[in-house]
Amino acid sequence: MKTGDPSATVAAWLMTLEDVPAEAVEAALRKWFRESRWAPDPSELRKMVLAQLDALPDPAQAWEMVVRHFRQNGLIGGEPFSGPAVVAETVRAIGGWYHLRMSTDQNADREAFLRAYTTYAKRTMSDVNIAELVSSRMASLASGEQKGE
């Protein structure tokens, strides 16, 4: 495979976006070219599609979910965390819920969480099957519409 080989580039794009519905790629491309003067790479388009599906919160939103969980459940425990699995996984990676409950330096905890979350979120975005996510979202919207009828 030569450098700059168009067939290799097309193959890489297809492999990266194989689970993304064509309509979602088109919408992401339209949005990208309205907002940027540079062409995206496939991973950037993947990220944009996931963001449009609200698949993952951004790091600040994820930290706010953790803080909100503590506010609603107190320091003793209460209900288990019901947010995205990647948020709970990140909390475990920085020492766990107990560590955060006992910590006296929320700024350091926040910084550690944000750094770790960025890594875990990137890995999650590369692993998620967007086609399944789109189907699931459409099904939940359809059932919501049916309930309203």
C-alpha positions in Angstrom: 0.0 0.0 0.0 1.5 3.3 -1.1 1.3 6.5 0.9 -1.4 8.7 -0.5 -3.1 5.7 -2.2 -6.8 6.7 -2.6 -8.1 3.2 -2.3 -6.3 2.8 1.1 -7.9 6.0 2.2 -11.3 4.9 1.2 -10.8 1.5 2.9 -9.8 3.3 6.1 -12.8 5.5 6.0 -15.2 2.6 5.3 -13.6 0.5 8.2 -13.9 3.4 10.6 -17.5 4.3 9.7 -18.9 0.9 8.8 -21.5 0.9 11.6 -22.6 4.5 11.0 -25.8 5.0 8.9 -25.1 6.9 5.7 -27.7 9.6 6.6 -25.8 10.2 9.9 -22.5 10.6 8.0 -24.1 12.9 5.5 -25.5 15.1 8.2 -22.2 15.2 10.1 -20.4 16.1 6.9 -22.8 18.9 6.1 -22.4 20.3 9.7 -18.6 19.9 9.5 -18.2 21.8 6.3 -20.5 24.6 7.5 -18.3 25.0 10.6 -14.8 24.2 9.4 -12.6 25.0 6.5 -10.6 21.7 6.8 -11.7 18.2 5.8 -12.4 15.9 8.8 -10.8 12.6 9.4 -13.2 9.6 10.0 -12.7 9.6 13.7 -13.8 13.2 13.9 -17.0 12.4 12.0 -17.6 9.4 14.3 -17.2 11.7 17.3 -19.6 14.3 15.8 -22.3 11.6 15.1 -22.0 10.4 18.7 -22.3 13.9 20.0 -25.4 14.5 17.9 -26.9 11.3 19.4 -26.0 12.5 22.9 -24.1 9.2 23.3 -21.6 10.6 25.8 -21.5 13.6 27.9 -18.5 15.9 27.6 -16.0 15.8 30.5 -17.5 18.7 32.4 -21.0 17.3 32.1 -19.7 13.9 33.2 -18.1 15.4 36.3 -21.4 17.3 37.0 -23.2 13.9 37.0 -20.8 12.7 39.6 -21.3 15.8 41.8 -25.1 15.5 41.3 -25.0 11.9 42.3 -23.4 12.9 45.6 -25.8 15.7 46.2 -28.8 13.4 45.7 -27.5 10.5 47.6 -25.3 12.0 50.3 -21.9 10.8 51.3 -23.2 7.5 52.8 -24.3 5.9 49.6 -27.9 5.8 48.6 -29.0 4.8 45.1 -26.4 3.3 42.7 -25.1 5.6 40.0 -27.5 5.3 37.0 -25.6 7.4 34.5 -23.4 6.3 31.5 -21.2 3.4 32.3 -18.1 5.3 31.1 -18.7 7.8 34.0 -18.8 5.0 36.6 -15.8 3.4 35.0 -13.9 6.6 35.2 -14.8 7.0 38.9 -13.5 3.5 39.6 -10.3 4.3 37.7 -9.5 7.3 39.9 -10.1 5.4 43.2 -13.8 4.7 43.3 -16.9 6.2 44.9 -15.6 5.7 48.4 -12.4 7.6 47.7 -14.3 10.5 46.2 -16.7 10.5 49.3 -13.7 10.7 51.7 -11.6 13.1 49.7 -11.1 16.7 51.0 -9.7 18.0 47.7 -12.5 18.3 45.2 -10.4 20.3 42.8 -7.7 17.6 42.5 -10.5 14.9 42.2 -12.1 16.9 39.4 -8.8 17.3 37.5 -8.1 13.6 37.9 -11.6 12.7 36.7 -11.4 15.0 33.7 -8.1 13.5 32.6 -9.2 9.9 33.0 -12.6 10.5 31.5 -11.1 11.9 28.3 -9.2 8.6 27.9 -12.1 6.4 28.7 -14.6 8.4 26.6 -12.3 8.1 23.5 -12.0 4.4 24.0 -15.8 4.1 24.4 -16.5 6.1 21.3 -14.2 3.9 19.2 -16.0 0.8 20.6 -19.6 1.9 20.4 -21.7 0.5 17.5 -23.4 3.6 16.1 -25.9 1.7 14.0 -27.2 0.0 17.2 -27.3 3.3 19.0 -29.3 4.9 16.1 -31.7 2.0 16.1 -32.2 2.2 19.8 -32.7 5.9 19.8 -35.3 5.6 16.9 -37.1 2.8 18.8 -37.3 4.9 22.0 -38.6 7.9 20.0 -41.1 5.7 18.3 -42.4 4.3 21.6 -42.6 7.8 23.0 -44.7 8.9 20.0 -46.9 5.8 20.4 -47.4 6.6 24.1 -48.5 10.1 23.2 -51.2 8.9 20.8 
